[in-house]
Amino acid sequence: MSTAENRLATVAPVAPTPLGADAVIDAVVVDGGTAYVSGQVAFAGAQGPLLGKVGVDVDTEKAAAEAGTAVANGLYRLIETFGSLDAVQRALKLTVFVNSTPEYTDHPAVANGASRVLLDVLGERGRHARSAVGVASLPLGVPVEVELVVKVAP
């Protein structure tokens, strides 16, 4: 296990359940030297994610923690695909979707939870561009979903 994977285990010790053979999407799609990680939520193994809307049911701190777990799940998806995080040369783009009230405006603080995990786990390879977007709803009623794009070794 690499140093990055050891750090990942401290953030999200339980990998998400793998997608089954009947899945209609791939968790990771690789095109050349770029890997696109499908939207991830904060499942912890078989344990369901927190549900609710940021700004009414979920506070910013809890939502940031959920974003961190969601991006950790994305990193686990990369391990499933490549065998380790050693293939990840650099995080390129992180998109964080925040299920929030119309009045809520602290989306970047929620996204910081995911950004911190990328930096903690990948070090300088975890530096990335980012968008934090408020949305009216997300699948299952989760407060946060993340997408990740990384550069990988050919």
Stockholm file with secondary structure:
# STOCKHOLM 1.0

chainA/1-154         MSTAENRLATVAPVAPTPLGADAVIDAVVVDGGTAYVSGQVAFAGAQGPLLGKVGVDVDTEKAAAEAGTAVANGLYRLIETFGSLDAVQRALKLTVFVNSTPEYTDHPAVANGASRVLLDVLGERGRHARSAVGVASLPLGVPVEVELVVKVAP
#=GR chainA/1-154 SS CCHHHHHHHHHCCSCCCCCCTTCSSCSEEEETTEEEEEEECCCBTTBCCCCSCBTTTBCHHHHHHHHHHHHHHHHHHHHHHHSSGGGEEEEEEEEEEEEBCTTCCCHHHHHHHHHHHHHHHHGGGGCCEEEEEEESCCGGGCSEEEEEEEEECC
#=GC SS_cons         CCHHHHHHHHHCCSCCCCCCTTCSSCSEEEETTEEEEEEECCCBTTBCCCCSCBTTTBCHHHHHHHHHHHHHHHHHHHHHHHSSGGGEEEEEEEEEEEEBCTTCCCHHHHHHHHHHHHHHHHGGGGCCEEEEEEESCCGGGCSEEEEEEEEECC
//
